[in-house]
Amino acid sequence: MKAKVNEQGVNIPREYLQGVDVVDIRLEQDIIIVTPVEADPILKLGTTPVATDVNDASSSHDKYIYP
């Protein structure tokens, strides 16, 4: 694929970036590298909690982590 460079740069077709929200763009030895950036994993904490029979795990977690 060839693309015309304009005042803003170059447009990358959206179909090349399906499912991608953020990219990292860098120049290494005259090569432009576009890499998808995943969301910070810390932001995913708690999104898939595990069901247990413990009712106070969030407030007394040390009791369950350290024997």
CHARMM internal coordinates of N, CA and C (Angstrom, degrees):
IC EDIT
DIST 1 N 1 CA 1.4458
DIST 1 CA 1 C 1.5204
ANGL 1 N 1 CA 1 C 109.09
DIST 1 C 2 N 1.2908
ANGL 1 CA 1 C 2 N 115.77
DIHE 1 N 1 CA 1 C 2 N 138.68
DIST 2 N 2 CA 1.4551
ANGL 1 C 2 N 2 CA 121.12
DIHE 1 CA 1 C 2 N 2 CA 174.65
DIST 2 CA 2 C 1.5143
ANGL 2 N 2 CA 2 C 107.95
DIHE 1 C 2 N 2 CA 2 C -116.49
DIST 2 C 3 N 1.3340
ANGL 2 CA 2 C 3 N 116.35
DIHE 2 N 2 CA 2 C 3 N 147.24
DIST 3 N 3 CA 1.4607
ANGL 2 C 3 N 3 CA 121.09
DIHE 2 CA 2 C 3 N 3 CA -179.97
DIST 3 CA 3 C 1.5142
ANGL 3 N 3 CA 3 C 109.19
DIHE 2 C 3 N 3 CA 3 C -137.16
DIST 3 C 4 N 1.3084
ANGL 3 CA 3 C 4 N 116.14
DIHE 3 N 3 CA 3 C 4 N 144.01
DIST 4 N 4 CA 1.4588
ANGL 3 C 4 N 4 CA 122.57
DIHE 3 CA 3 C 4 N 4 CA 179.07
DIST 4 CA 4 C 1.5269
ANGL 4 N 4 CA 4 C 109.17
DIHE 3 C 4 N 4 CA 4 C -80.69
DIST 4 C 5 N 1.3160
ANGL 4 CA 4 C 5 N 116.48
DIHE 4 N 4 CA 4 C 5 N 132.11
DIST 5 N 5 CA 1.4652
ANGL 4 C 5 N 5 CA 122.02
DIHE 4 CA 4 C 5 N 5 CA 176.04
DIST 5 CA 5 C 1.5189
ANGL 5 N 5 CA 5 C 107.93
DIHE 4 C 5 N 5 CA 5 C -85.76
DIST 5 C 6 N 1.3485
ANGL 5 CA 5 C 6 N 116.49
DIHE 5 N 5 CA 5 C 6 N 125.91
DIST 6 N 6 CA 1.4615
ANGL 5 C 6 N 6 CA 120.56
DIHE 5 CA 5 C 6 N 6 CA 178.52
DIST 6 CA 6 C 1.5299
ANGL 6 N 6 CA 6 C 109.65
DIHE 5 C 6 N 6 CA 6 C -115.03
DIST 6 C 7 N 1.3176
ANGL 6 CA 6 C 7 N 117.04
DIHE 6 N 6 CA 6 C 7 N -164.61
DIST 7 N 7 CA 1.4740
ANGL 6 C 7 N 7 CA 120.66
DIHE 6 CA 6 C 7 N 7 CA -177.20
DIST 7 CA 7 C 1.5279
ANGL 7 N 7 CA 7 C 112.00
DIHE 6 C 7 N 7 CA 7 C -62.96
DIST 7 C 8 N 1.3410
ANGL 7 CA 7 C 8 N 117.32
DIHE 7 N 7 CA 7 C 8 N -33.27
DIST 8 N 8 CA 1.4667
ANGL 7 C 8 N 8 CA 121.22
DIHE 7 CA 7 C 8 N 8 CA -179.07
DIST 8 CA 8 C 1.5295
ANGL 8 N 8 CA 8 C 112.83
DIHE 7 C 8 N 8 CA 8 C -85.70
DIST 8 C 9 N 1.2928
ANGL 8 CA 8 C 9 N 118.40
DIHE 8 N 8 CA 8 C 9 N -17.25
DIST 9 N 9 CA 1.4589
ANGL 8 C 9 N 9 CA 122.04
DIHE 8 CA 8 C 9 N 9 CA -177.49
DIST 9 CA 9 C 1.5107
ANGL 9 N 9 CA 9 C 110.64
DIHE 8 C 9 N 9 CA 9 C 127.11
DIST 9 C 10 N 1.3212
ANGL 9 CA 9 C 10 N 116.48
DIHE 9 N 9 CA 9 C 10 N -129.81
DIST 10 N 10 CA 1.4637
ANGL 9 C 10 N 10 CA 122.76
DIHE 9 CA 9 C 10 N 10 CA -178.02
DIST 10 CA 10 C 1.5278
ANGL 10 N 10 CA 10 C 108.40
DIHE 9 C 10 N 10 CA 10 C -130.09
DIST 10 C 11 N 1.3240
ANGL 10 CA 10 C 11 N 117.44
DIHE 10 N 10 CA 10 C 11 N 139.10
DIST 11 N 11 CA 1.4602
ANGL 10 C 11 N 11 CA 122.00
DIHE 10 CA 10 C 11 N 11 CA 174.67
DIST 11 CA 11 C 1.5189
ANGL 11 N 11 CA 11 C 109.70
DIHE 10 C 11 N 11 CA 11 C -90.80
DIST 11 C 12 N 1.3279
ANGL 11 CA 11 C 12 N 116.19
DIHE 11 N 11 CA 11 C 12 N 134.58
DIST 12 N 12 CA 1.4630
ANGL 11 C 12 N 12 CA 121.97
DIHE 11 CA 11 C 12 N 12 CA 175.45
DIST 12 CA 12 C 1.5260
ANGL 12 N 12 CA 12 C 106.74
DIHE 11 C 12 N 12 CA 12 C -101.24
DIST 12 C 13 N 1.3389
ANGL 12 CA 12 C 13 N 118.36
DIHE 12 N 12 CA 12 C 13 N 128.45
DIST 13 N 13 CA 1.4661
ANGL 12 C 13 N 13 CA 120.17
DIHE 12 CA 12 C 13 N 13 CA -179.03
DIST 13 CA 13 C 1.5300
ANGL 13 N 13 CA 13 C 111.88
DIHE 12 C 13 N 13 CA 13 C -57.18
DIST 13 C 14 N 1.3295
ANGL 13 CA 13 C 14 N 116.40
DIHE 13 N 13 CA 13 C 14 N 137.46
DIST 14 N 14 CA 1.4620
ANGL 13 C 14 N 14 CA 122.58
DIHE 13 CA 13 C 14 N 14 CA -177.58
DIST 14 CA 14 C 1.5265
ANGL 14 N 14 CA 14 C 111.60
DIHE 13 C 14 N 14 CA 14 C -59.04
DIST 14 C 15 N 1.3333
ANGL 14 CA 14 C 15 N 118.38
DIHE 14 N 14 CA 14 C 15 N -34.00
DIST 15 N 15 CA 1.4673
ANGL 14 C 15 N 15 CA 119.56
DIHE 14 CA 14 C 15 N 15 CA -179.28
DIST 15 CA 15 C 1.5288
ANGL 15 N 15 CA 15 C 112.50
DIHE 14 C 15 N 15 CA 15 C -63.92
DIST 15 C 16 N 1.3204
ANGL 15 CA 15 C 16 N 117.15
DIHE 15 N 15 CA 15 C 16 N -20.13
DIST 16 N 16 CA 1.4632
ANGL 15 C 16 N 16 CA 120.68
DIHE 15 CA 15 C 16 N 16 CA 174.93
DIST 16 CA 16 C 1.5307
ANGL 16 N 16 CA 16 C 111.34
DIHE 15 C 16 N 16 CA 16 C -76.04
DIST 16 C 17 N 1.3187
ANGL 16 CA 16 C 17 N 116.46
DIHE 16 N 16 CA 16 C 17 N -16.51
DIST 17 N 17 CA 1.4640
ANGL 16 C 17 N 17 CA 121.35
DIHE 16 CA 16 C 17 N 17 CA -174.07
DIST 17 CA 17 C 1.5303
ANGL 17 N 17 CA 17 C 111.60
DIHE 16 C 17 N 17 CA 17 C -120.90
DIST 17 C 18 N 1.3178
ANGL 17 CA 17 C 18 N 117.74
DIHE 17 N 17 CA 17 C 18 N 31.86
DIST 18 N 18 CA 1.4594
ANGL 17 C 18 N 18 CA 120.26
DIHE 17 CA 17 C 18 N 18 CA -179.24
DIST 18 CA 18 C 1.5240
ANGL 18 N 18 CA 18 C 110.56
DIHE 17 C 18 N 18 CA 18 C -60.43
DIST 18 C 19 N 1.3274
ANGL 18 CA 18 C 19 N 115.39
DIHE 18 N 18 CA 18 C 19 N 130.63
DIST 19 N 19 CA 1.4532
ANGL 18 C 19 N 19 CA 121.20
DIHE 18 CA 18 C 19 N 19 CA 179.06
DIST 19 CA 19 C 1.5152
ANGL 19 N 19 CA 19 C 114.56
DIHE 18 C 19 N 19 CA 19 C 78.85
DIST 19 C 20 N 1.3214
ANGL 19 CA 19 C 20 N 117.52
DIHE 19 N 19 CA 19 C 20 N 4.55
DIST 20 N 20 CA 1.4672
ANGL 19 C 20 N 20 CA 121.78
DIHE 19 CA 19 C 20 N 20 CA -177.51
DIST 20 CA 20 C 1.5187
ANGL 20 N 20 CA 20 C 109.32
DIHE 19 C 20 N 20 CA 20 C -105.77
DIST 20 C 21 N 1.3393
ANGL 20 CA 20 C 21 N 116.97
DIHE 20 N 20 CA 20 C 21 N 130.70
DIST 21 N 21 CA 1.4615
ANGL 20 C 21 N 21 CA 121.35
DIHE 20 CA 20 C 21 N 21 CA 177.96
DIST 21 CA 21 C 1.5240
ANGL 21 N 21 CA 21 C 112.30
DIHE 20 C 21 N 21 CA 21 C -102.36
DIST 21 C 22 N 1.3434
ANGL 21 CA 21 C 22 N 116.69
DIHE 21 N 21 CA 21 C 22 N -34.12
DIST 22 N 22 CA 1.4609
ANGL 21 C 22 N 22 CA 121.37
DIHE 21 CA 21 C 22 N 22 CA -176.13
DIST 22 CA 22 C 1.5292
ANGL 22 N 22 CA 22 C 108.66
DIHE 21 C 22 N 22 CA 22 C -136.01
DIST 22 C 23 N 1.3251
ANGL 22 CA 22 C 23 N 116.30
DIHE 22 N 22 CA 22 C 23 N 139.76
DIST 23 N 23 CA 1.4652
ANGL 22 C 23 N 23 CA 120.82
DIHE 22 CA 22 C 23 N 23 CA 175.87
DIST 23 CA 23 C 1.5234
ANGL 23 N 23 CA 23 C 109.91
DIHE 22 C 23 N 23 CA 23 C -124.79
DIST 23 C 24 N 1.3053
ANGL 23 CA 23 C 24 N 114.55
DIHE 23 N 23 CA 23 C 24 N 154.21
DIST 24 N 24 CA 1.4646
ANGL 23 C 24 N 24 CA 122.50
DIHE 23 CA 23 C 24 N 24 CA 172.39
DIST 24 CA 24 C 1.5234
ANGL 24 N 24 CA 24 C 106.18
DIHE 23 C 24 N 24 CA 24 C -103.05
DIST 24 C 25 N 1.3197
ANGL 24 CA 24 C 25 N 116.73
DIHE 24 N 24 CA 24 C 25 N 128.09
DIST 25 N 25 CA 1.4664
ANGL 24 C 25 N 25 CA 121.32
DIHE 24 CA 24 C 25 N 25 CA 179.99
DIST 25 CA 25 C 1.5198
ANGL 25 N 25 CA 25 C 107.76
DIHE 24 C 25 N 25 CA 25 C -118.60
DIST 25 C 26 N 1.3223
ANGL 25 CA 25 C 26 N 116.08
DIHE 25 N 25 CA 25 C 26 N 125.85
DIST 26 N 26 CA 1.4658
ANGL 25 C 26 N 26 CA 119.01
DIHE 25 CA 25 C 26 N 26 CA 179.48
DIST 26 CA 26 C 1.5352
ANGL 26 N 26 CA 26 C 109.83
DIHE 25 C 26 N 26 CA 26 C -144.15
DIST 26 C 27 N 1.3042
ANGL 26 CA 26 C 27 N 113.83
DIHE 26 N 26 CA 26 C 27 N 159.43
DIST 27 N 27 CA 1.4575
ANGL 26 C 27 N 27 CA 121.51
DIHE 26 CA 26 C 27 N 27 CA -179.90
DIST 27 CA 27 C 1.5145
ANGL 27 N 27 CA 27 C 107.97
DIHE 26 C 27 N 27 CA 27 C -112.71
DIST 27 C 28 N 1.3301
ANGL 27 CA 27 C 28 N 116.45
DIHE 27 N 27 CA 27 C 28 N 120.91
DIST 28 N 28 CA 1.4647
ANGL 27 C 28 N 28 CA 122.09
DIHE 27 CA 27 C 28 N 28 CA 178.21
DIST 28 CA 28 C 1.5219
ANGL 28 N 28 CA 28 C 109.01
DIHE 27 C 28 N 28 CA 28 C -128.16
DIST 28 C 29 N 1.2952
ANGL 28 CA 28 C 29 N 116.54
DIHE 28 N 28 CA 28 C 29 N 114.12
DIST 29 N 29 CA 1.4695
ANGL 28 C 29 N 29 CA 123.02
DIHE 28 CA 28 C 29 N 29 CA 177.51
DIST 29 CA 29 C 1.5317
ANGL 29 N 29 CA 29 C 111.16
DIHE 28 C 29 N 29 CA 29 C 48.89
DIST 29 C 30 N 1.3281
ANGL 29 CA 29 C 30 N 115.86
DIHE 29 N 29 CA 29 C 30 N 54.23
DIST 30 N 30 CA 1.4628
ANGL 29 C 30 N 30 CA 123.42
DIHE 29 CA 29 C 30 N 30 CA 177.74
DIST 30 CA 30 C 1.5319
ANGL 30 N 30 CA 30 C 114.13
DIHE 29 C 30 N 30 CA 30 C 65.11
DIST 30 C 31 N 1.3387
ANGL 30 CA 30 C 31 N 117.48
DIHE 30 N 30 CA 30 C 31 N 18.72
DIST 31 N 31 CA 1.4585
ANGL 30 C 31 N 31 CA 121.73
DIHE 30 CA 30 C 31 N 31 CA 175.89
DIST 31 CA 31 C 1.5239
ANGL 31 N 31 CA 31 C 107.82
DIHE 30 C 31 N 31 CA 31 C -119.03
DIST 31 C 32 N 1.3182
ANGL 31 CA 31 C 32 N 117.19
DIHE 31 N 31 CA 31 C 32 N 127.20
DIST 32 N 32 CA 1.4597
ANGL 31 C 32 N 32 CA 121.85
DIHE 31 CA 31 C 32 N 32 CA 178.10
DIST 32 CA 32 C 1.5235
ANGL 32 N 32 CA 32 C 107.54
DIHE 31 C 32 N 32 CA 32 C -88.54
DIST 32 C 33 N 1.3249
ANGL 32 CA 32 C 33 N 116.19
DIHE 32 N 32 CA 32 C 33 N 124.97
DIST 33 N 33 CA 1.4553
ANGL 32 C 33 N 33 CA 122.27
DIHE 32 CA 32 C 33 N 33 CA -178.24
DIST 33 CA 33 C 1.5247
ANGL 33 N 33 CA 33 C 108.83
DIHE 32 C 33 N 33 CA 33 C -115.44
DIST 33 C 34 N 1.3346
ANGL 33 CA 33 C 34 N 116.27
DIHE 33 N 33 CA 33 C 34 N 124.34
DIST 34 N 34 CA 1.4631
ANGL 33 C 34 N 34 CA 122.70
DIHE 33 CA 33 C 34 N 34 CA 177.74
DIST 34 CA 34 C 1.5312
ANGL 34 N 34 CA 34 C 106.50
DIHE 33 C 34 N 34 CA 34 C -113.28
DIST 34 C 35 N 1.3253
ANGL 34 CA 34 C 35 N 116.31
DIHE 34 N 34 CA 34 C 35 N 117.57
DIST 35 N 35 CA 1.4594
ANGL 34 C 35 N 35 CA 121.98
DIHE 34 CA 34 C 35 N 35 CA -176.25
DIST 35 CA 35 C 1.5267
ANGL 35 N 35 CA 35 C 110.25
DIHE 34 C 35 N 35 CA 35 C -124.28
DIST 35 C 36 N 1.3330
ANGL 35 CA 35 C 36 N 118.35
DIHE 35 N 35 CA 35 C 36 N 130.16
DIST 36 N 36 CA 1.4643
ANGL 35 C 36 N 36 CA 119.85
DIHE 35 CA 35 C 36 N 36 CA 175.92
DIST 36 CA 36 C 1.5312
ANGL 36 N 36 CA 36 C 110.29
DIHE 35 C 36 N 36 CA 36 C -62.38
DIST 36 C 37 N 1.3254
ANGL 36 CA 36 C 37 N 116.15
DIHE 36 N 36 CA 36 C 37 N 141.49
DIST 37 N 37 CA 1.4562
ANGL 36 C 37 N 37 CA 121.72
DIHE 36 CA 36 C 37 N 37 CA 178.46
DIST 37 CA 37 C 1.5234
ANGL 37 N 37 CA 37 C 107.47
DIHE 36 C 37 N 37 CA 37 C -110.84
DIST 37 C 38 N 1.3215
ANGL 37 CA 37 C 38 N 115.56
DIHE 37 N 37 CA 37 C 38 N 123.82
DIST 38 N 38 CA 1.4566
ANGL 37 C 38 N 38 CA 119.67
DIHE 37 CA 37 C 38 N 38 CA 177.63
DIST 38 CA 38 C 1.5187
ANGL 38 N 38 CA 38 C 109.18
DIHE 37 C 38 N 38 CA 38 C -80.65
DIST 38 C 39 N 1.3144
ANGL 38 CA 38 C 39 N 115.23
DIHE 38 N 38 CA 38 C 39 N 153.95
DIST 39 N 39 CA 1.4614
ANGL 38 C 39 N 39 CA 120.44
DIHE 38 CA 38 C 39 N 39 CA 177.87
DIST 39 CA 39 C 1.5323
ANGL 39 N 39 CA 39 C 109.42
DIHE 38 C 39 N 39 CA 39 C -61.42
DIST 39 C 40 N 1.3088
ANGL 39 CA 39 C 40 N 115.61
DIHE 39 N 39 CA 39 C 40 N 152.63
DIST 40 N 40 CA 1.4544
ANGL 39 C 40 N 40 CA 121.77
DIHE 39 CA 39 C 40 N 40 CA 178.50
DIST 40 CA 40 C 1.5273
ANGL 40 N 40 CA 40 C 109.19
DIHE 39 C 40 N 40 CA 40 C -58.02
DIST 40 C 41 N 1.3397
ANGL 40 CA 40 C 41 N 118.72
DIHE 40 N 40 CA 40 C 41 N 122.70
DIST 41 N 41 CA 1.4603
ANGL 40 C 41 N 41 CA 120.67
DIHE 40 CA 40 C 41 N 41 CA -176.43
DIST 41 CA 41 C 1.5316
ANGL 41 N 41 CA 41 C 113.42
DIHE 40 C 41 N 41 CA 41 C -60.48
DIST 41 C 42 N 1.3144
ANGL 41 CA 41 C 42 N 118.02
DIHE 41 N 41 CA 41 C 42 N -24.97
DIST 42 N 42 CA 1.4563
ANGL 41 C 42 N 42 CA 120.61
DIHE 41 CA 41 C 42 N 42 CA 179.63
DIST 42 CA 42 C 1.5351
ANGL 42 N 42 CA 42 C 110.58
DIHE 41 C 42 N 42 CA 42 C -64.04
DIST 42 C 43 N 1.3403
ANGL 42 CA 42 C 43 N 116.50
DIHE 42 N 42 CA 42 C 43 N -27.75
DIST 43 N 43 CA 1.4554
ANGL 42 C 43 N 43 CA 120.16
DIHE 42 CA 42 C 43 N 43 CA 179.21
DIST 43 CA 43 C 1.5289
ANGL 43 N 43 CA 43 C 112.29
DIHE 42 C 43 N 43 CA 43 C -73.50
DIST 43 C 44 N 1.3256
ANGL 43 CA 43 C 44 N 117.45
DIHE 43 N 43 CA 43 C 44 N -14.53
DIST 44 N 44 CA 1.4584
ANGL 43 C 44 N 44 CA 121.54
DIHE 43 CA 43 C 44 N 44 CA -179.93
DIST 44 CA 44 C 1.5307
ANGL 44 N 44 CA 44 C 112.62
DIHE 43 C 44 N 44 CA 44 C -89.67
DIST 44 C 45 N 1.3269
ANGL 44 CA 44 C 45 N 117.48
DIHE 44 N 44 CA 44 C 45 N -7.25
DIST 45 N 45 CA 1.4520
ANGL 44 C 45 N 45 CA 120.03
DIHE 44 CA 44 C 45 N 45 CA -179.64
DIST 45 CA 45 C 1.5252
ANGL 45 N 45 CA 45 C 110.37
DIHE 44 C 45 N 45 CA 45 C -59.22
DIST 45 C 46 N 1.3078
ANGL 45 CA 45 C 46 N 115.61
DIHE 45 N 45 CA 45 C 46 N 133.96
DIST 46 N 46 CA 1.4476
ANGL 45 C 46 N 46 CA 120.73
DIHE 45 CA 45 C 46 N 46 CA 177.66
DIST 46 CA 46 C 1.5161
ANGL 46 N 46 CA 46 C 115.15
DIHE 45 C 46 N 46 CA 46 C 83.06
DIST 46 C 47 N 1.3125
ANGL 46 CA 46 C 47 N 118.15
DIHE 46 N 46 CA 46 C 47 N 0.13
DIST 47 N 47 CA 1.4623
ANGL 46 C 47 N 47 CA 119.41
DIHE 46 CA 46 C 47 N 47 CA -178.66
DIST 47 CA 47 C 1.5274
ANGL 47 N 47 CA 47 C 112.08
DIHE 46 C 47 N 47 CA 47 C -78.55
DIST 47 C 48 N 1.3306
ANGL 47 CA 47 C 48 N 116.94
DIHE 47 N 47 CA 47 C 48 N -23.61
DIST 48 N 48 CA 1.4665
ANGL 47 C 48 N 48 CA 120.94
DIHE 47 CA 47 C 48 N 48 CA 177.29
DIST 48 CA 48 C 1.5286
ANGL 48 N 48 CA 48 C 108.61
DIHE 47 C 48 N 48 CA 48 C -128.96
DIST 48 C 49 N 1.3222
ANGL 48 CA 48 C 49 N 116.91
DIHE 48 N 48 CA 48 C 49 N 73.41
DIST 49 N 49 CA 1.4664
ANGL 48 C 49 N 49 CA 119.54
DIHE 48 CA 48 C 49 N 49 CA -177.78
DIST 49 CA 49 C 1.5261
ANGL 49 N 49 CA 49 C 111.41
DIHE 48 C 49 N 49 CA 49 C -68.82
DIST 49 C 50 N 1.3123
ANGL 49 CA 49 C 50 N 114.40
DIHE 49 N 49 CA 49 C 50 N 156.26
DIST 50 N 50 CA 1.4579
ANGL 49 C 50 N 50 CA 121.58
DIHE 49 CA 49 C 50 N 50 CA 179.67
DIST 50 CA 50 C 1.5176
ANGL 50 N 50 CA 50 C 108.49
DIHE 49 C 50 N 50 CA 50 C -100.93
DIST 50 C 51 N 1.3053
ANGL 50 CA 50 C 51 N 116.74
DIHE 50 N 50 CA 50 C 51 N 131.53
DIST 51 N 51 CA 1.4635
ANGL 50 C 51 N 51 CA 120.70
DIHE 50 CA 50 C 51 N 51 CA 178.52
DIST 51 CA 51 C 1.5247
ANGL 51 N 51 CA 51 C 109.33
DIHE 50 C 51 N 51 CA 51 C -79.67
DIST 51 C 52 N 1.3255
ANGL 51 CA 51 C 52 N 116.37
DIHE 51 N 51 CA 51 C 52 N 129.88
DIST 52 N 52 CA 1.4655
ANGL 51 C 52 N 52 CA 122.00
DIHE 51 CA 51 C 52 N 52 CA 176.92
DIST 52 CA 52 C 1.5227
ANGL 52 N 52 CA 52 C 108.42
DIHE 51 C 52 N 52 CA 52 C -136.42
DIST 52 C 53 N 1.3195
ANGL 52 CA 52 C 53 N 114.85
DIHE 52 N 52 CA 52 C 53 N 174.57
DIST 53 N 53 CA 1.4599
ANGL 52 C 53 N 53 CA 119.46
DIHE 52 CA 52 C 53 N 53 CA 176.94
DIST 53 CA 53 C 1.5282
ANGL 53 N 53 CA 53 C 111.42
DIHE 52 C 53 N 53 CA 53 C -92.78
DIST 53 C 54 N 1.3446
ANGL 53 CA 53 C 54 N 117.11
DIHE 53 N 53 CA 53 C 54 N 11.10
DIST 54 N 54 CA 1.4597
ANGL 53 C 54 N 54 CA 122.60
DIHE 53 CA 53 C 54 N 54 CA 179.49
DIST 54 CA 54 C 1.5248
ANGL 54 N 54 CA 54 C 108.22
DIHE 53 C 54 N 54 CA 54 C -94.08
DIST 54 C 55 N 1.3192
ANGL 54 CA 54 C 55 N 117.11
DIHE 54 N 54 CA 54 C 55 N 127.39
DIST 55 N 55 CA 1.4618
ANGL 54 C 55 N 55 CA 120.88
DIHE 54 CA 54 C 55 N 55 CA -177.06
DIST 55 CA 55 C 1.5214
ANGL 55 N 55 CA 55 C 114.00
DIHE 54 C 55 N 55 CA 55 C -94.03
DIST 55 C 56 N 1.3417
ANGL 55 CA 55 C 56 N 118.20
DIHE 55 N 55 CA 55 C 56 N -18.69
DIST 56 N 56 CA 1.4645
ANGL 55 C 56 N 56 CA 120.37
DIHE 55 CA 55 C 56 N 56 CA -174.97
DIST 56 CA 56 C 1.5226
ANGL 56 N 56 CA 56 C 113.01
DIHE 55 C 56 N 56 CA 56 C -117.12
DIST 56 C 57 N 1.3353
ANGL 56 CA 56 C 57 N 117.61
DIHE 56 N 56 CA 56 C 57 N 28.12
DIST 57 N 57 CA 1.4636
ANGL 56 C 57 N 57 CA 121.18
DIHE 56 CA 56 C 57 N 57 CA -176.21
DIST 57 CA 57 C 1.5206
ANGL 57 N 57 CA 57 C 112.50
DIHE 56 C 57 N 57 CA 57 C -62.42
DIST 57 C 58 N 1.3294
ANGL 57 CA 57 C 58 N 119.08
DIHE 57 N 57 CA 57 C 58 N -36.90
DIST 58 N 58 CA 1.4632
ANGL 57 C 58 N 58 CA 120.15
DIHE 57 CA 57 C 58 N 58 CA -177.74
DIST 58 CA 58 C 1.5227
ANGL 58 N 58 CA 58 C 112.14
DIHE 57 C 58 N 58 CA 58 C -73.93
DIST 58 C 59 N 1.3131
ANGL 58 CA 58 C 59 N 117.75
DIHE 58 N 58 CA 58 C 59 N -34.25
DIST 59 N 59 CA 1.4691
ANGL 58 C 59 N 59 CA 120.15
DIHE 58 CA 58 C 59 N 59 CA -178.39
DIST 59 CA 59 C 1.5226
ANGL 59 N 59 CA 59 C 112.66
DIHE 58 C 59 N 59 CA 59 C -89.91
DIST 59 C 60 N 1.3316
ANGL 59 CA 59 C 60 N 118.04
DIHE 59 N 59 CA 59 C 60 N -22.06
DIST 60 N 60 CA 1.4733
ANGL 59 C 60 N 60 CA 121.37
DIHE 59 CA 59 C 60 N 60 CA -178.31
DIST 60 CA 60 C 1.5178
ANGL 60 N 60 CA 60 C 111.10
DIHE 59 C 60 N 60 CA 60 C -126.09
DIST 60 C 61 N 1.3159
ANGL 60 CA 60 C 61 N 117.39
DIHE 60 N 60 CA 60 C 61 N 38.82
DIST 61 N 61 CA 1.4652
ANGL 60 C 61 N 61 CA 120.62
DIHE 60 CA 60 C 61 N 61 CA -174.61
DIST 61 CA 61 C 1.5166
ANGL 61 N 61 CA 61 C 114.12
DIHE 60 C 61 N 61 CA 61 C -60.46
DIST 61 C 62 N 1.3468
ANGL 61 CA 61 C 62 N 118.70
DIHE 61 N 61 CA 61 C 62 N -32.20
DIST 62 N 62 CA 1.4566
ANGL 61 C 62 N 62 CA 120.88
DIHE 61 CA 61 C 62 N 62 CA 179.53
DIST 62 CA 62 C 1.5242
ANGL 62 N 62 CA 62 C 111.11
DIHE 61 C 62 N 62 CA 62 C -60.66
DIST 62 C 63 N 1.2863
ANGL 62 CA 62 C 63 N 117.08
DIHE 62 N 62 CA 62 C 63 N -34.17
DIST 63 N 63 CA 1.4564
ANGL 62 C 63 N 63 CA 122.37
DIHE 62 CA 62 C 63 N 63 CA -179.64
DIST 63 CA 63 C 1.5434
ANGL 63 N 63 CA 63 C 110.60
DIHE 62 C 63 N 63 CA 63 C -62.36
DIST 63 C 64 N 1.3303
ANGL 63 CA 63 C 64 N 116.02
DIHE 63 N 63 CA 63 C 64 N -31.71
DIST 64 N 64 CA 1.4671
ANGL 63 C 64 N 64 CA 120.25
DIHE 63 CA 63 C 64 N 64 CA -177.70
DIST 64 CA 64 C 1.5224
ANGL 64 N 64 CA 64 C 112.99
DIHE 63 C 64 N 64 CA 64 C -94.95
DIST 64 C 65 N 1.3130
ANGL 64 CA 64 C 65 N 117.23
DIHE 64 N 64 CA 64 C 65 N -23.55
DIST 65 N 65 CA 1.4662
ANGL 64 C 65 N 65 CA 120.14
DIHE 64 CA 64 C 65 N 65 CA -179.81
DIST 65 CA 65 C 1.5223
ANGL 65 N 65 CA 65 C 111.41
DIHE 64 C 65 N 65 CA 65 C -82.32
DIST 65 C 66 N 1.3153
ANGL 65 CA 65 C 66 N 115.62
DIHE 65 N 65 CA 65 C 66 N -45.25
DIST 66 N 66 CA 1.4642
ANGL 65 C 66 N 66 CA 121.04
DIHE 65 CA 65 C 66 N 66 CA -176.94
DIST 66 CA 66 C 1.5239
ANGL 66 N 66 CA 66 C 109.66
DIHE 65 C 66 N 66 CA 66 C -104.50
DIST 66 C 67 N 1.3321
ANGL 66 CA 66 C 67 N 118.16
DIHE 66 N 66 CA 66 C 67 N 116.07
DIST 67 N 67 CA 1.4746
ANGL 66 C 67 N 67 CA 120.92
DIHE 66 CA 66 C 67 N 67 CA -178.56
DIST 67 CA 67 C 1.5306
ANGL 67 N 67 CA 67 C 112.77
DIHE 66 C 67 N 67 CA 67 C -68.76
END
COOR INIT
IC SEED 1 N 1 CA 1 C
IC BUILD
